Amino acid sequence: MAKTSPGDFVRQVRQEGRKVTWPTPKETSVTSVMVFIMVAFMAIFFLGVDFLLNAGVQFILGLGG
């Protein structure tokens, strides 16, 4: 593998940066809202799973005493 000089590296990085399709502000806000909704949904889901598993463990432990 050939070594790249620092100047060539910076030039290549700039060339690649120009190829990037940046999201519009609207796309960014819509994506952010969707991420927030999914995080809230998953938090509620795992809260429910945790509650059910806790209730199941408490029930099983209560049978022995």
C-alpha positions as a Markdown table, in Angstrom:
| # | Residue | x | y | z |
|---|---|---|---|---|
| 1 | Met | 0.0 | 0.0 | 0.0 |
| 2 | Ala | 1.5 | 3.3 | -1.1 |
| 3 | Lys | 1.8 | 6.1 | 1.5 |
| 4 | Thr | -0.2 | 9.2 | 1.0 |
| 5 | Ser | 1.2 | 12.6 | 1.8 |
| 6 | Pro | -0.8 | 14.8 | 4.3 |
| 7 | Gly | -1.6 | 17.2 | 1.5 |
| 8 | Asp | -3.0 | 14.4 | -0.7 |
| 9 | Phe | -5.0 | 13.1 | 2.2 |
| 10 | Val | -6.6 | 16.5 | 2.9 |
| 11 | Arg | -7.4 | 16.9 | -0.8 |
| 12 | Gln | -9.0 | 13.4 | -0.9 |
| 13 | Val | -11.1 | 14.1 | 2.2 |
| 14 | Arg | -12.4 | 17.3 | 0.6 |
| 15 | Gln | -13.3 | 15.5 | -2.6 |
| 16 | Glu | -15.2 | 12.9 | -0.7 |
| 17 | Gly | -16.9 | 15.5 | 1.4 |
| 18 | Arg | -18.2 | 17.2 | -1.8 |
| 19 | Lys | -19.8 | 13.8 | -2.8 |
| 20 | Val | -21.9 | 13.7 | 0.4 |
| 21 | Thr | -25.6 | 14.4 | 0.0 |
| 22 | Trp | -26.5 | 16.3 | 3.1 |
| 23 | Pro | -30.0 | 16.1 | 4.5 |
| 24 | Thr | -32.3 | 19.1 | 4.3 |
| 25 | Pro | -33.4 | 20.8 | 7.5 |
| 26 | Lys | -36.9 | 19.3 | 7.0 |
| 27 | Glu | -35.4 | 15.7 | 6.6 |
| 28 | Thr | -33.3 | 16.2 | 9.7 |
| 29 | Ser | -36.3 | 17.4 | 11.8 |
| 30 | Val | -38.6 | 14.6 | 10.6 |
| 31 | Thr | -35.9 | 12.0 | 11.3 |
| 32 | Ser | -35.3 | 13.4 | 14.7 |
| 33 | Val | -39.0 | 13.3 | 15.6 |
| 34 | Met | -39.2 | 9.7 | 14.3 |
| 35 | Val | -36.2 | 8.7 | 16.5 |
| 36 | Phe | -37.8 | 10.4 | 19.5 |
| 37 | Ile | -41.1 | 8.5 | 18.9 |
| 38 | Met | -39.2 | 5.2 | 18.5 |
| 39 | Val | -37.2 | 5.8 | 21.7 |
| 40 | Ala | -40.4 | 6.6 | 23.6 |
| 41 | Phe | -42.1 | 3.5 | 22.2 |
| 42 | Met | -39.2 | 1.2 | 23.1 |
| 43 | Ala | -38.9 | 2.7 | 26.6 |
| 44 | Ile | -42.6 | 2.0 | 27.2 |
| 45 | Phe | -42.2 | -1.5 | 25.7 |
| 46 | Phe | -39.2 | -2.4 | 27.9 |
| 47 | Leu | -40.9 | -0.9 | 31.0 |
| 48 | Gly | -43.8 | -3.3 | 30.3 |
| 49 | Val | -41.5 | -6.3 | 29.8 |
| 50 | Asp | -39.6 | -5.4 | 33.0 |
| 51 | Phe | -42.8 | -5.1 | 34.9 |
| 52 | Leu | -44.1 | -8.5 | 33.7 |
| 53 | Leu | -40.8 | -10.3 | 34.4 |
| 54 | Asn | -40.6 | -8.7 | 37.8 |
| 55 | Ala | -44.1 | -9.8 | 38.6 |
| 56 | Gly | -43.3 | -13.3 | 37.3 |
| 57 | Val | -40.2 | -13.6 | 39.5 |
| 58 | Gln | -42.0 | -12.2 | 42.5 |
| 59 | Phe | -44.8 | -14.8 | 42.0 |
| 60 | Ile | -42.3 | -17.7 | 41.7 |
| 61 | Leu | -40.4 | -16.6 | 44.8 |
| 62 | Gly | -43.6 | -16.2 | 46.7 |
| 63 | Leu | -44.5 | -19.9 | 46.0 |
| 64 | Gly | -41.6 | -21.1 | 48.1 |
| 65 | Gly | -42.3 | -19.1 | 51.2 |
